[in-house]
Amino acid sequence: MSDLKNATDELTSRAALAAGKDAAKRVVEDLLSSEEEKAQREEEEAAKTQSRRKKLLIYGVIGLLLVVGVLGFLVSYWQYFFLAGLLGVAGLYGRYRWQQRKEAKTVEAAAPPEEAPPARRIETPPEVEGESAAEIQAQAEKARRIAAACAAEEAQARTEAAALEEQEIDDELAAMKARLGKK
């Protein structure tokens, strides 16, 4: 804090000293110079200020023309800038969806597949209410086959749903491109 205060004090003292020197130099020149030299100095200062005004005016006009040119460019080609913005947003959305799918696949691959617990063999008495053990075993085997078929159908349904979702996204993207291409 004190360094900043010292620096500002030093700068202000330097500026005051320079202003004082400049004022003293002008006073000495005014006292020592003749009327002709004073008039000549005033003419030189007037020429300098006029030159500065002209430069500022020229820079202002050039800057204004540049701004008008850029605005004219943007006005005449705004559709292309808008299209580029939409394509950028669509690309960001597609990248987001792609990363989500990629993360889901890595999580799915990292997780061990869900397996049905191993079937336990239940020992049944030779005959239960008129059914033989062979009939019960056949029914159990039939139930296992049905459960395996259901699991396979469920896995196939998940795969088809994922493919359908991906197809919908592709169709939506194609529709967006078609809409943008018409304009």
Secondary structure, 3 states (H helix, E strand, C coil): CHHHHHHHHHHHHHHHHHHHHHHHHHHHHHHHCCHHHHHHHHHHHHHHHHHHHHHHHHHHHHHHHHHHHHHHHHHHCHHHHHHHHHHHHHHHHHHHHHHHHHHHHHHHHHCCCCCCCCCCCCCCCCEECCEEHHHHHHHHHHHHHHHHHHHHHHHHHHHHHHHHHHHHHHHHHHHHHHHHHHC
